[in-house]
């Protein structure tokens, strides 16, 4: 005689806790919230994977935007400034025609 208290047959059936239809017990999956089981067994149609946005704050997020030991620009270094070219003037001639508004 077996010492196991629960049925382990591959043909065991159970009800989906969400929709109430009968499925094989091995087809049902447990729903999780915040990485913890809720003890709710759901069929493949009702089961929803846990959304990662519901687990905000679970994992540390490092969003470093500051610079360690910042230095100001030094004008003596050519790489520290952008290359500026002198602007040359170009002669420009424009002609305006006549406009008649009726």
C-alpha positions in Angstrom: 0.0 0.0 0.0 1.3 3.4 -0.9 2.0 6.0 1.7 1.2 9.0 -0.5 -2.0 10.8 0.5 -2.7 12.4 -2.9 -3.7 11.0 -6.3 -0.8 10.9 -8.7 -2.4 9.3 -11.7 -1.9 11.0 -15.1 -5.7 10.9 -15.7 -6.6 12.8 -12.5 -9.0 15.7 -13.2 -9.4 19.0 -11.5 -11.4 22.2 -11.9 -9.9 25.5 -13.1 -10.2 28.0 -10.2 -10.8 30.8 -12.7 -13.3 29.5 -15.2 -14.6 26.4 -13.5 -14.1 23.9 -16.4 -12.5 20.5 -15.9 -9.0 19.8 -17.1 -6.4 17.2 -16.4 -4.6 18.1 -13.2 -1.2 18.1 -14.9 -2.4 20.8 -17.4 -3.3 23.3 -14.7 -0.7 25.8 -13.6 -0.5 27.9 -10.4 -0.8 31.7 -10.7 1.9 33.8 -9.1 1.9 37.4 -7.8 5.1 39.1 -6.7 7.0 35.8 -7.1 4.7 34.1 -4.6 2.2 31.3 -5.3 -1.5 32.2 -4.9 -2.7 28.6 -4.7 -5.0 29.3 -7.6 -4.8 26.7 -10.3 -5.7 28.0 -13.8 -6.1 26.3 -17.2 -3.9 27.3 -20.1 -6.6 29.7 -21.4 -7.0 31.5 -18.0 -3.3 31.4 -16.8 -1.5 34.6 -17.3 2.2 35.0 -16.9 3.3 37.4 -14.2 4.0 40.9 -15.6 7.6 42.1 -14.8 6.2 45.6 -14.1 4.3 44.3 -11.1 7.6 43.3 -9.5 9.0 46.9 -9.4 11.3 47.4 -6.4 12.2 43.7 -6.2 15.5 44.1 -8.1 17.9 47.0 -7.5 18.2 49.3 -10.4 21.3 51.4 -10.8 20.8 54.4 -13.0 24.1 56.3 -12.6 24.0 59.7 -14.4 26.6 61.6 -12.4 30.3 61.7 -13.4 32.9 60.9 -10.7 35.6 63.7 -10.4 34.3 65.9 -13.2 36.8 68.4 -14.7 36.1 71.7 -16.4 37.2 72.2 -20.0 40.7 73.6 -20.6 41.0 75.9 -23.6 44.6 74.8 -24.1 43.7 71.3 -25.2 42.5 71.2 -28.8 40.4 68.2 -28.2 38.5 69.9 -25.4 36.9 72.5 -27.7 35.1 72.1 -31.0 36.8 73.3 -34.1 35.3 76.6 -35.2 35.9 78.0 -38.6 35.7 81.7 -39.5 32.6 82.8 -41.4 33.4 84.4 -44.7 30.9 86.9 -46.2 29.3 86.1 -49.5 27.9 88.9 -51.6 24.2 88.3 -52.3 21.9 90.0 -54.8 18.2 89.8 -54.7 15.6 91.1 -57.1 11.9 91.5 -56.2 9.3 91.4 -59.0 6.0 93.2 -59.1 2.9 91.7 -57.5 -0.6 92.7 -58.5 -3.4 91.8 -56.2 -6.9 91.8 -57.8 
